[in-house]
Amino acid sequence: MDLEKLAEGGEEIQCGWLKDKFGLSWQIVPTILPKLVADKDAKKSQNVMKAMMQMKKIDIQALKQAYEHA
């Protein structure tokens, strides 16, 4: 589902969260995200979380780059 369509009449919030026009909160979670943040290498998972905290709409490519450059 598209973040913009869900947020229509509502608002986009940090880390893929949004509030729809009815006041319901949703989080869009890419399937790769749990793998990246649960990595045993703490530096990699921290880099991913730090990058994601700067995003509203989650950019998977940017998360992968943060993971790889730990």
N, CA, C and O atoms as a Tripos MOL2 file, in Angstrom:
@<TRIPOS>MOLECULE
protein
  280   279    70     0     0
PROTEIN
NO_CHARGES

@<TRIPOS>ATOM
      1 N           0.8420   -1.1760    0.0000 N.3       1 MET1
      2 CA          0.0000    0.0000    0.0000 C.3       1 MET1
      3 C           0.8870    1.2390    0.0000 C.2       1 MET1
      4 O           1.9950    1.2130    0.5350 O.2       1 MET1
      5 N           0.4210    2.2750   -0.5730 N.am      2 ASP2
      6 CA          1.1700    3.5140   -0.7420 C.3       2 ASP2
      7 C           0.9710    4.4310    0.4660 C.2       2 ASP2
      8 O          -0.1600    4.7190    0.8600 O.2       2 ASP2
      9 N           2.0780    4.8850    1.0460 N.am      3 LEU3
     10 CA          2.0470    5.7630    2.2200 C.3       3 LEU3
     11 C           1.2360    7.0200    1.9630 C.2       3 LEU3
     12 O           0.4570    7.4380    2.8200 O.2       3 LEU3
     13 N           1.4060    7.6270    0.8020 N.am      4 GLU4
     14 CA          0.6930    8.8660    0.4990 C.3       4 GLU4
     15 C          -0.8210    8.6550    0.4770 C.2       4 GLU4
     16 O          -1.5750    9.5020    0.9570 O.2       4 GLU4
     17 N          -1.2660    7.5240   -0.0800 N.am      5 LYS5
     18 CA         -2.7060    7.2540   -0.1450 C.3       5 LYS5
     19 C          -3.2780    7.0270    1.2480 C.2       5 LYS5
     20 O          -4.3640    7.5160    1.5580 O.2       5 LYS5
     21 N          -2.5570    6.2920    2.0880 N.am      6 LEU6
     22 CA         -3.0390    6.0710    3.4480 C.3       6 LEU6
     23 C          -3.0720    7.3660    4.2500 C.2       6 LEU6
     24 O          -3.9720    7.5700    5.0650 O.2       6 LEU6
     25 N          -2.0920    8.2440    4.0240 N.am      7 ALA7
     26 CA         -1.9850    9.4910    4.7830 C.3       7 ALA7
     27 C          -2.9110   10.5820    4.2430 C.2       7 ALA7
     28 O          -3.0420   11.6380    4.8610 O.2       7 ALA7
     29 N          -3.5470   10.3440    3.1080 N.am      8 GLU8
     30 CA         -4.4200   11.3480    2.5090 C.3       8 GLU8
     31 C          -5.4960   11.7730    3.5110 C.2       8 GLU8
     32 O          -6.2750   10.9490    3.9890 O.2       8 GLU8
     33 N          -5.5240   13.0490    3.8140 N.am      9 GLY9
     34 CA         -6.4630   13.5520    4.8030 C.3       9 GLY9
     35 C          -5.9750   13.3930    6.2250 C.2       9 GLY9
     36 O          -6.6690   13.7740    7.1680 O.2       9 GLY9
     37 N          -4.7790   12.8310    6.3920 N.am     10 GLY10
     38 CA         -4.1850   12.6420    7.7120 C.3      10 GLY10
     39 C          -2.8080   13.2630    7.7290 C.2      10 GLY10
     40 O          -2.6190   14.3670    7.2190 O.2      10 GLY10
     41 N          -1.8380   12.5670    8.3110 N.am     11 GLU11
     42 CA         -0.4800   13.1010    8.3390 C.3      11 GLU11
     43 C           0.5560   11.9880    8.3900 C.2      11 GLU11
     44 O           0.3330   10.9380    8.9920 O.2      11 GLU11
     45 N           1.6980   12.2360    7.7430 N.am     12 GLU12
     46 CA          2.8310   11.3290    7.8110 C.3      12 GLU12
     47 C           3.6370   11.6820    9.0510 C.2      12 GLU12
     48 O           3.8210   12.8550    9.3780 O.2      12 GLU12
     49 N           4.1100   10.6560    9.7290 N.am     13 ILE13
     50 CA          4.8950   10.8350   10.9420 C.3      13 ILE13
     51 C           6.2250   10.1090   10.7400 C.2      13 ILE13
     52 O           6.4270    9.4650    9.7110 O.2      13 ILE13
     53 N           7.1010   10.2050   11.6800 N.am     14 GLN14
     54 CA          8.4430    9.6240   11.6090 C.3      14 GLN14
     55 C           8.4150    8.0910   11.5100 C.2      14 GLN14
     56 O           7.5010    7.4400   12.0160 O.2      14 GLN14
     57 N           9.4300    7.5360   10.8530 N.am     15 CYS15
     58 CA          9.6980    6.0880   10.7940 C.3      15 CYS15
     59 C           8.6050    5.2590   10.1330 C.2      15 CYS15
     60 O           8.3480    4.1300   10.5510 O.2      15 CYS15
     61 N           7.9640    5.8020    9.1160 N.am     16 GLY16
     62 CA          6.9360    5.0490    8.4120 C.3      16 GLY16
     63 C           5.5810    5.0660    9.0880 C.2      16 GLY16
     64 O           4.6550    4.4030    8.6190 O.2      16 GLY16
     65 N           5.4380    5.8010   10.1700 N.am     17 TRP17
     66 CA          4.1510    5.9200   10.8420 C.3      17 TRP17
     67 C           3.3130    6.9960   10.1590 C.2      17 TRP17
     68 O           3.8460    7.9650    9.6190 O.2      17 TRP17
     69 N           2.0220    6.8160   10.1900 N.am     18 LEU18
     70 CA          1.1100    7.8230    9.6870 C.3      18 LEU18
     71 C          -0.1940    7.7270   10.4460 C.2      18 LEU18
     72 O          -0.5150    6.6970   11.0380 O.2      18 LEU18
     73 N          -0.9340    8.8080   10.4190 N.am     19 LYS19
     74 CA         -2.2810    8.8290   10.9840 C.3      19 LYS19
     75 C          -3.2100    9.0950    9.8110 C.2      19 LYS19
     76 O          -3.0430   10.0820    9.0940 O.2      19 LYS19
     77 N          -4.1970    8.2120    9.6130 N.am     20 ASP20
     78 CA         -5.1070    8.3770    8.4800 C.3      20 ASP20
     79 C          -6.2040    9.3890    8.8040 C.2      20 ASP20
     80 O          -6.2590    9.9270    9.9100 O.2      20 ASP20
     81 N          -7.0630    9.6370    7.8400 N.am     21 LYS21
     82 CA         -8.1010   10.6590    7.9940 C.3      21 LYS21
     83 C          -9.1090   10.3180    9.0820 C.2      21 LYS21
     84 O          -9.8770   11.1830    9.5020 O.2      21 LYS21
     85 N          -9.1180    9.0820    9.5420 N.am     22 PHE22
     86 CA        -10.0310    8.6580   10.6020 C.3      22 PHE22
     87 C          -9.3700    8.7020   11.9770 C.2      22 PHE22
     88 O         -10.0120    8.4280   12.9920 O.2      22 PHE22
     89 N          -8.0600    9.0540   12.0030 N.am     23 GLY23
     90 CA         -7.3370    9.1270   13.2680 C.3      23 GLY23
     91 C          -6.6480    7.8290   13.6620 C.2      23 GLY23
     92 O          -6.0630    7.7380   14.7410 O.2      23 GLY23
     93 N          -6.7170    6.8150   12.7820 N.am     24 LEU24
     94 CA         -6.0390    5.5520   13.0650 C.3      24 LEU24
     95 C          -4.5590    5.6640   12.7080 C.2      24 LEU24
     96 O          -4.2060    6.2560   11.6880 O.2      24 LEU24
     97 N          -3.7000    5.0980   13.5440 N.am     25 SER25
     98 CA         -2.2580    5.1110   13.2870 C.3      25 SER25
     99 C          -1.8340    3.8170   12.6130 C.2      25 SER25
    100 O          -2.3130    2.7360   12.9540 O.2      25 SER25
    101 N          -0.9370    3.9450   11.6590 N.am     26 TRP26
    102 CA         -0.4150    2.8190   10.8880 C.3      26 TRP26
    103 C           1.0990    2.9610   10.8190 C.2      26 TRP26
    104 O           1.6310    4.0690   10.8800 O.2      26 TRP26
    105 N           1.7880    1.8300   10.6920 N.am     27 GLN27
    106 CA          3.2100    1.8790   10.3790 C.3      27 GLN27
    107 C           3.4560    0.9640    9.1890 C.2      27 GLN27
    108 O           3.0620   -0.2020    9.1900 O.2      27 GLN27
    109 N           4.1090    1.5110    8.1830 N.am     28 ILE28
    110 CA          4.4940    0.7500    7.0060 C.3      28 ILE28
    111 C           5.8780    0.1700    7.3060 C.2      28 ILE28
    112 O           6.8290    0.9210    7.5220 O.2      28 ILE28
    113 N           5.9950   -1.1630    7.3210 N.am     29 VAL29
    114 CA          7.2590   -1.8150    7.6740 C.3      29 VAL29
    115 C           7.7280   -2.6690    6.4940 C.2      29 VAL29
    116 O           7.1100   -3.6860    6.1810 O.2      29 VAL29
    117 N           8.8230   -2.2590    5.8360 N.am     30 PRO30
    118 CA          9.3600   -3.0820    4.7530 C.3      30 PRO30
    119 C           9.7850   -4.4480    5.3000 C.2      30 PRO30
    120 O          10.2710   -4.5350    6.4280 O.2      30 PRO30
    121 N           9.6110   -5.4880    4.5300 N.am     31 THR31
    122 CA          9.9310   -6.8440    5.0060 C.3      31 THR31
    123 C          11.3940   -7.0130    5.3820 C.2      31 THR31
    124 O          11.7140   -7.8720    6.2040 O.2      31 THR31
    125 N          12.2880   -6.2240    4.8070 N.am     32 ILE32
    126 CA         13.7080   -6.3450    5.1120 C.3      32 ILE32
    127 C          14.0880   -5.6670    6.4340 C.2      32 ILE32
    128 O          15.1420   -5.9660    6.9940 O.2      32 ILE32
    129 N          13.2550   -4.7730    6.9300 N.am     33 LEU33
    130 CA         13.6040   -3.9980    8.1210 C.3      33 LEU33
    131 C          13.9310   -4.8540    9.3430 C.2      33 LEU33
    132 O          14.9480   -4.5920    9.9860 O.2      33 LEU33
    133 N          13.1310   -5.8620    9.7040 N.am     34 PRO34
    134 CA         13.4810   -6.6690   10.8800 C.3      34 PRO34
    135 C          14.8660   -7.3240   10.7620 C.2      34 PRO34
    136 O          15.5880   -7.4240   11.7540 O.2      34 PRO34
    137 N          15.2310   -7.7610    9.5730 N.am     35 LYS35
    138 CA         16.5530   -8.3770    9.3670 C.3      35 LYS35
    139 C          17.6610   -7.3560    9.6260 C.2      35 LYS35
    140 O          18.6710   -7.6750   10.2530 O.2      35 LYS35
    141 N          17.4670   -6.1410    9.1450 N.am     36 LEU36
    142 CA         18.5030   -5.1180    9.2900 C.3      36 LEU36
    143 C          18.6610   -4.6500   10.7360 C.2      36 LEU36
    144 O          19.7850   -4.4390   11.1900 O.2      36 LEU36
    145 N          17.5730   -4.4870   11.4550 N.am     37 VAL37
    146 CA         17.6740   -3.9740   12.8270 C.3      37 VAL37
    147 C          17.9680   -5.0570   13.8530 C.2      37 VAL37
    148 O          18.3580   -4.7490   14.9800 O.2      37 VAL37
    149 N          17.7880   -6.3230   13.4820 N.am     38 ALA38
    150 CA         18.0480   -7.4160   14.4180 C.3      38 ALA38
    151 C          19.4020   -8.0810   14.1780 C.2      38 ALA38
    152 O          19.6870   -9.1370   14.7450 O.2      38 ALA38
    153 N          20.2290   -7.4720   13.3480 N.am     39 ASP39
    154 CA         21.5410   -8.0450   13.0580 C.3      39 ASP39
    155 C          22.3630   -8.1590   14.3390 C.2      39 ASP39
    156 O          22.2830   -7.2950   15.2120 O.2      39 ASP39
    157 N          23.1510   -9.2230   14.4470 N.am     40 LYS40
    158 CA         23.9900   -9.4420   15.6280 C.3      40 LYS40
    159 C          25.0850   -8.3880   15.7590 C.2      40 LYS40
    160 O          25.6040   -8.1530   16.8500 O.2      40 LYS40
    161 N          25.4310   -7.7570   14.6410 N.am     41 ASP41
    162 CA         26.4180   -6.6800   14.6550 C.3      41 ASP41
    163 C          25.7070   -5.3990   15.0980 C.2      41 ASP41
    164 O          24.9630   -4.7920   14.3290 O.2      41 ASP41
    165 N          25.9460   -5.0050   16.3360 N.am     42 ALA42
    166 CA         25.2520   -3.8570   16.9250 C.3      42 ALA42
    167 C          25.4780   -2.5770   16.1220 C.2      42 ALA42
    168 O          24.5720   -1.7510   16.0130 O.2      42 ALA42
    169 N          26.6610   -2.4070   15.5670 N.am     43 LYS43
    170 CA         26.9630   -1.2000   14.8030 C.3      43 LYS43
    171 C          26.0570   -1.1100   13.5720 C.2      43 LYS43
    172 O          25.5480   -0.0370   13.2470 O.2      43 LYS43
    173 N          25.8570   -2.2430   12.8880 N.am     44 LYS44
    174 CA         24.9940   -2.2620   11.7050 C.3      44 LYS44
    175 C          23.5490   -1.9180   12.0790 C.2      44 LYS44
    176 O          22.9190   -1.0760   11.4390 O.2      44 LYS44
    177 N          23.0360   -2.5720   13.1130 N.am     45 SER45
    178 CA         21.6480   -2.3200   13.4940 C.3      45 SER45
    179 C          21.4680   -0.8830   14.0030 C.2      45 SER45
    180 O          20.4340   -0.2680   13.7440 O.2      45 SER45
    181 N          22.4430   -0.3510   14.7080 N.am     46 GLN46
    182 CA         22.3720    1.0340   15.1810 C.3      46 GLN46
    183 C          22.3850    2.0150   14.0080 C.2      46 GLN46
    184 O          21.6490    3.0010   14.0140 O.2      46 GLN46
    185 N          23.2250    1.7440   13.0020 N.am     47 ASN47
    186 CA         23.2590    2.6170   11.8170 C.3      47 ASN47
    187 C          21.9070    2.6390   11.1080 C.2      47 ASN47
    188 O          21.4530    3.6900   10.6560 O.2      47 ASN47
    189 N          21.2710    1.4810   11.0140 N.am     48 VAL48
    190 CA         19.9680    1.3900   10.3600 C.3      48 VAL48
    191 C          18.9290    2.1860   11.1560 C.2      48 VAL48
    192 O          18.1580    2.9500   10.5750 O.2      48 VAL48
    193 N          18.9050    2.0130   12.4700 N.am     49 MET49
    194 CA         17.9470    2.7370   13.2990 C.3      49 MET49
    195 C          18.1760    4.2470   13.2270 C.2      49 MET49
    196 O          17.2220    5.0210   13.1520 O.2      49 MET49
    197 N          19.4290    4.6560   13.2500 N.am     50 LYS50
    198 CA         19.7550    6.0800   13.1670 C.3      50 LYS50
    199 C          19.2570    6.6590   11.8390 C.2      50 LYS50
    200 O          18.6810    7.7460   11.8100 O.2      50 LYS50
    201 N          19.4810    5.9330   10.7500 N.am     51 ALA51
    202 CA         19.0230    6.3890    9.4360 C.3      51 ALA51
    203 C          17.4990    6.4520    9.3910 C.2      51 ALA51
    204 O          16.9320    7.4160    8.8760 O.2      51 ALA51
    205 N          16.8340    5.4310    9.9290 N.am     52 MET52
    206 CA         15.3810    5.3880    9.8760 C.3      52 MET52
    207 C          14.7570    6.5150   10.6980 C.2      52 MET52
    208 O          13.7060    7.0380   10.3250 O.2      52 MET52
    209 N          15.3780    6.8900   11.7910 N.am     53 MET53
    210 CA         14.8430    7.9580   12.6430 C.3      53 MET53
    211 C          14.8150    9.3110   11.9200 C.2      53 MET53
    212 O          14.1190   10.2310   12.3490 O.2      53 MET53
    213 N          15.5660    9.4270   10.8320 N.am     54 GLN54
    214 CA         15.5900   10.6620   10.0510 C.3      54 GLN54
    215 C          14.5280   10.6780    8.9540 C.2      54 GLN54
    216 O          14.3700   11.6820    8.2600 O.2      54 GLN54
    217 N          13.8050    9.5770    8.7950 N.am     55 MET55
    218 CA         12.8650    9.4180    7.6780 C.3      55 MET55
    219 C          11.4150    9.5090    8.1340 C.2      55 MET55
    220 O          11.0820    9.1680    9.2680 O.2      55 MET55
    221 N          10.5680    9.9730    7.2350 N.am     56 LYS56
    222 CA          9.1210    9.7950    7.3980 C.3      56 LYS56
    223 C           8.7660    8.5510    6.5970 C.2      56 LYS56
    224 O           8.3970    7.5230    7.1640 O.2      56 LYS56
    225 N           8.8800    8.6490    5.2800 N.am     57 LYS57
    226 CA          8.6840    7.4910    4.4100 C.3      57 LYS57
    227 C           9.9890    6.7120    4.4160 C.2      57 LYS57
    228 O          11.0480    7.2750    4.1400 O.2      57 LYS57
    229 N           9.9260    5.4250    4.7280 N.am     58 ILE58
    230 CA         11.1300    4.6170    4.8580 C.3      58 ILE58
    231 C          11.7350    4.3510    3.4770 C.2      58 ILE58
    232 O          11.0660    3.8550    2.5700 O.2      58 ILE58
    233 N          13.0080    4.6930    3.3450 N.am     59 ASP59
    234 CA         13.7780    4.5160    2.1160 C.3      59 ASP59
    235 C          14.6370    3.2660    2.2770 C.2      59 ASP59
    236 O          15.6660    3.2930    2.9520 O.2      59 ASP59
    237 N          14.2080    2.1750    1.6560 N.am     60 ILE60
    238 CA         14.8820    0.8880    1.8140 C.3      60 ILE60
    239 C          16.3290    0.9580    1.3440 C.2      60 ILE60
    240 O          17.2140    0.4140    2.0050 O.2      60 ILE60
    241 N          16.5850    1.6070    0.2320 N.am     61 GLN61
    242 CA         17.9490    1.7080   -0.2930 C.3      61 GLN61
    243 C          18.8490    2.4420    0.6960 C.2      61 GLN61
    244 O          19.9910    2.0320    0.9080 O.2      61 GLN61
    245 N          18.3580    3.5090    1.2990 N.am     62 ALA62
    246 CA         19.1460    4.2560    2.2870 C.3      62 ALA62
    247 C          19.4150    3.4020    3.5320 C.2      62 ALA62
    248 O          20.4890    3.4910    4.1250 O.2      62 ALA62
    249 N          18.4410    2.5760    3.9260 N.am     63 LEU63
    250 CA         18.6550    1.6830    5.0610 C.3      63 LEU63
    251 C          19.7160    0.6410    4.7500 C.2      63 LEU63
    252 O          20.5580    0.3310    5.5930 O.2      63 LEU63
    253 N          19.6750    0.1010    3.5390 N.am     64 LYS64
    254 CA         20.6830   -0.8840    3.1330 C.3      64 LYS64
    255 C          22.0790   -0.2510    3.1230 C.2      64 LYS64
    256 O          23.0520   -0.8840    3.5340 O.2      64 LYS64
    257 N          22.1750    0.9820    2.6610 N.am     65 GLN65
    258 CA         23.4650    1.6770    2.6500 C.3      65 GLN65
    259 C          23.9720    1.8900    4.0710 C.2      65 GLN65
    260 O          25.1580    1.6930    4.3340 O.2      65 GLN65
    261 N          23.0980    2.2870    4.9870 N.am     66 ALA66
    262 CA         23.4880    2.4900    6.3770 C.3      66 ALA66
    263 C          23.9790    1.1700    6.9840 C.2      66 ALA66
    264 O          24.9380    1.1540    7.7560 O.2      66 ALA66
    265 N          23.3230    0.0790    6.6340 N.am     67 TYR67
    266 CA         23.6870   -1.2590    7.1090 C.3      67 TYR67
    267 C          25.0680   -1.6630    6.5930 C.2      67 TYR67
    268 O          25.9020   -2.1670    7.3460 O.2      67 TYR67
    269 N          25.2930   -1.4350    5.3160 N.am     68 GLU68
    270 CA         26.5450   -1.8590    4.6810 C.3      68 GLU68
    271 C          27.7410   -1.0010    5.0750 C.2      68 GLU68
    272 O          28.8810   -1.4560    4.9750 O.2      68 GLU68
    273 N          27.5030    0.2270    5.5210 N.am     69 HIS69
    274 CA         28.5940    1.1310    5.8500 C.3      69 HIS69
    275 C          28.8570    1.2210    7.3420 C.2      69 HIS69
    276 O          29.3490    2.2350    7.8350 O.2      69 HIS69
    277 N          28.5290    0.1620    8.0520 N.am     70 ALA70
    278 CA         28.7700    0.1460    9.5010 C.3      70 ALA70
    279 C          30.2300   -0.1350    9.7920 C.2      70 ALA70
    280 O          30.6290   -0.1890   10.9550 O.2      70 ALA70
@<TRIPOS>BOND
     1     1     2 1
     2     2     3 1
     3     3     4 2
     4     3     5 am
     5     5     6 1
     6     6     7 1
     7     7     8 2
     8     7     9 am
     9     9    10 1
    10    10    11 1
    11    11    12 2
    12    11    13 am
    13    13    14 1
    14    14    15 1
    15    15    16 2
    16    15    17 am
    17    17    18 1
    18    18    19 1
    19    19    20 2
    20    19    21 am
    21    21    22 1
    22    22    23 1
    23    23    24 2
    24    23    25 am
    25    25    26 1
    26    26    27 1
    27    27    28 2
    28    27    29 am
    29    29    30 1
    30    30    31 1
    31    31    32 2
    32    31    33 am
    33    33    34 1
    34    34    35 1
    35    35    36 2
    36    35    37 am
    37    37    38 1
    38    38    39 1
    39    39    40 2
    40    39    41 am
    41    41    42 1
    42    42    43 1
    43    43    44 2
    44    43    45 am
    45    45    46 1
    46    46    47 1
    47    47    48 2
    48    47    49 am
    49    49    50 1
    50    50    51 1
    51    51    52 2
    52    51    53 am
    53    53    54 1
    54    54    55 1
    55    55    56 2
    56    55    57 am
    57    57    58 1
    58    58    59 1
    59    59    60 2
    60    59    61 am
    61    61    62 1
    62    62    63 1
    63    63    64 2
    64    63    65 am
    65    65    66 1
    66    66    67 1
    67    67    68 2
    68    67    69 am
    69    69    70 1
    70    70    71 1
    71    71    72 2
    72    71    73 am
    73    73    74 1
    74    74    75 1
    75    75    76 2
    76    75    77 am
    77    77    78 1
    78    78    79 1
    79    79    80 2
    80    79    81 am
    81    81    82 1
    82    82    83 1
    83    83    84 2
    84    83    85 am
    85    85    86 1
    86    86    87 1
    87    87    88 2
    88    87    89 am
    89    89    90 1
    90    90    91 1
    91    91    92 2
    92    91    93 am
    93    93    94 1
    94    94    95 1
    95    95    96 2
    96    95    97 am
    97    97    98 1
    98    98    99 1
    99    99   100 2
   100    99   101 am
   101   101   102 1
   102   102   103 1
   103   103   104 2
   104   103   105 am
   105   105   106 1
   106   106   107 1
   107   107   108 2
   108   107   109 am
   109   109   110 1
   110   110   111 1
   111   111   112 2
   112   111   113 am
   113   113   114 1
   114   114   115 1
   115   115   116 2
   116   115   117 am
   117   117   118 1
   118   118   119 1
   119   119   120 2
   120   119   121 am
   121   121   122 1
   122   122   123 1
   123   123   124 2
   124   123   125 am
   125   125   126 1
   126   126   127 1
   127   127   128 2
   128   127   129 am
   129   129   130 1
   130   130   131 1
   131   131   132 2
   132   131   133 am
   133   133   134 1
   134   134   135 1
   135   135   136 2
   136   135   137 am
   137   137   138 1
   138   138   139 1
   139   139   140 2
   140   139   141 am
   141   141   142 1
   142   142   143 1
   143   143   144 2
   144   143   145 am
   145   145   146 1
   146   146   147 1
   147   147   148 2
   148   147   149 am
   149   149   150 1
   150   150   151 1
   151   151   152 2
   152   151   153 am
   153   153   154 1
   154   154   155 1
   155   155   156 2
   156   155   157 am
   157   157   158 1
   158   158   159 1
   159   159   160 2
   160   159   161 am
   161   161   162 1
   162   162   163 1
   163   163   164 2
   164   163   165 am
   165   165   166 1
   166   166   167 1
   167   167   168 2
   168   167   169 am
   169   169   170 1
   170   170   171 1
   171   171   172 2
   172   171   173 am
   173   173   174 1
   174   174   175 1
   175   175   176 2
   176   175   177 am
   177   177   178 1
   178   178   179 1
   179   179   180 2
   180   179   181 am
   181   181   182 1
   182   182   183 1
   183   183   184 2
   184   183   185 am
   185   185   186 1
   186   186   187 1
   187   187   188 2
   188   187   189 am
   189   189   190 1
   190   190   191 1
   191   191   192 2
   192   191   193 am
   193   193   194 1
   194   194   195 1
   195   195   196 2
   196   195   197 am
   197   197   198 1
   198   198   199 1
   199   199   200 2
   200   199   201 am
   201   201   202 1
   202   202   203 1
   203   203   204 2
   204   203   205 am
   205   205   206 1
   206   206   207 1
   207   207   208 2
   208   207   209 am
   209   209   210 1
   210   210   211 1
   211   211   212 2
   212   211   213 am
   213   213   214 1
   214   214   215 1
   215   215   216 2
   216   215   217 am
   217   217   218 1
   218   218   219 1
   219   219   220 2
   220   219   221 am
   221   221   222 1
   222   222   223 1
   223   223   224 2
   224   223   225 am
   225   225   226 1
   226   226   227 1
   227   227   228 2
   228   227   229 am
   229   229   230 1
   230   230   231 1
   231   231   232 2
   232   231   233 am
   233   233   234 1
   234   234   235 1
   235   235   236 2
   236   235   237 am
   237   237   238 1
   238   238   239 1
   239   239   240 2
   240   239   241 am
   241   241   242 1
   242   242   243 1
   243   243   244 2
   244   243   245 am
   245   245   246 1
   246   246   247 1
   247   247   248 2
   248   247   249 am
   249   249   250 1
   250   250   251 1
   251   251   252 2
   252   251   253 am
   253   253   254 1
   254   254   255 1
   255   255   256 2
   256   255   257 am
   257   257   258 1
   258   258   259 1
   259   259   260 2
   260   259   261 am
   261   261   262 1
   262   262   263 1
   263   263   264 2
   264   263   265 am
   265   265   266 1
   266   266   267 1
   267   267   268 2
   268   267   269 am
   269   269   270 1
   270   270   271 1
   271   271   272 2
   272   271   273 am
   273   273   274 1
   274   274   275 1
   275   275   276 2
   276   275   277 am
   277   277   278 1
   278   278   279 1
   279   279   280 2
@<TRIPOS>SUBSTRUCTURE
     1 MET1         2 RESIDUE 1 A MET
     2 ASP2         6 RESIDUE 1 A ASP
     3 LEU3        10 RESIDUE 1 A LEU
     4 GLU4        14 RESIDUE 1 A GLU
     5 LYS5        18 RESIDUE 1 A LYS
     6 LEU6        22 RESIDUE 1 A LEU
     7 ALA7        26 RESIDUE 1 A ALA
     8 GLU8        30 RESIDUE 1 A GLU
     9 GLY9        34 RESIDUE 1 A GLY
    10 GLY10       38 RESIDUE 1 A GLY
    11 GLU11       42 RESIDUE 1 A GLU
    12 GLU12       46 RESIDUE 1 A GLU
    13 ILE13       50 RESIDUE 1 A ILE
    14 GLN14       54 RESIDUE 1 A GLN
    15 CYS15       58 RESIDUE 1 A CYS
    16 GLY16       62 RESIDUE 1 A GLY
    17 TRP17       66 RESIDUE 1 A TRP
    18 LEU18       70 RESIDUE 1 A LEU
    19 LYS19       74 RESIDUE 1 A LYS
    20 ASP20       78 RESIDUE 1 A ASP
    21 LYS21       82 RESIDUE 1 A LYS
    22 PHE22       86 RESIDUE 1 A PHE
    23 GLY23       90 RESIDUE 1 A GLY
    24 LEU24       94 RESIDUE 1 A LEU
    25 SER25       98 RESIDUE 1 A SER
    26 TRP26      102 RESIDUE 1 A TRP
    27 GLN27      106 RESIDUE 1 A GLN
    28 ILE28      110 RESIDUE 1 A ILE
    29 VAL29      114 RESIDUE 1 A VAL
    30 PRO30      118 RESIDUE 1 A PRO
    31 THR31      122 RESIDUE 1 A THR
    32 ILE32      126 RESIDUE 1 A ILE
    33 LEU33      130 RESIDUE 1 A LEU
    34 PRO34      134 RESIDUE 1 A PRO
    35 LYS35      138 RESIDUE 1 A LYS
    36 LEU36      142 RESIDUE 1 A LEU
    37 VAL37      146 RESIDUE 1 A VAL
    38 ALA38      150 RESIDUE 1 A ALA
    39 ASP39      154 RESIDUE 1 A ASP
    40 LYS40      158 RESIDUE 1 A LYS
    41 ASP41      162 RESIDUE 1 A ASP
    42 ALA42      166 RESIDUE 1 A ALA
    43 LYS43      170 RESIDUE 1 A LYS
    44 LYS44      174 RESIDUE 1 A LYS
    45 SER45      178 RESIDUE 1 A SER
    46 GLN46      182 RESIDUE 1 A GLN
    47 ASN47      186 RESIDUE 1 A ASN
    48 VAL48      190 RESIDUE 1 A VAL
    49 MET49      194 RESIDUE 1 A MET
    50 LYS50      198 RESIDUE 1 A LYS
    51 ALA51      202 RESIDUE 1 A ALA
    52 MET52      206 RESIDUE 1 A MET
    53 MET53      210 RESIDUE 1 A MET
    54 GLN54      214 RESIDUE 1 A GLN
    55 MET55      218 RESIDUE 1 A MET
    56 LYS56      222 RESIDUE 1 A LYS
    57 LYS57      226 RESIDUE 1 A LYS
    58 ILE58      230 RESIDUE 1 A ILE
    59 ASP59      234 RESIDUE 1 A ASP
    60 ILE60      238 RESIDUE 1 A ILE
    61 GLN61      242 RESIDUE 1 A GLN
    62 ALA62      246 RESIDUE 1 A ALA
    63 LEU63      250 RESIDUE 1 A LEU
    64 LYS64      254 RESIDUE 1 A LYS
    65 GLN65      258 RESIDUE 1 A GLN
    66 ALA66      262 RESIDUE 1 A ALA
    67 TYR67      266 RESIDUE 1 A TYR
    68 GLU68      270 RESIDUE 1 A GLU
    69 HIS69      274 RESIDUE 1 A HIS
    70 ALA70      278 RESIDUE 1 A ALA
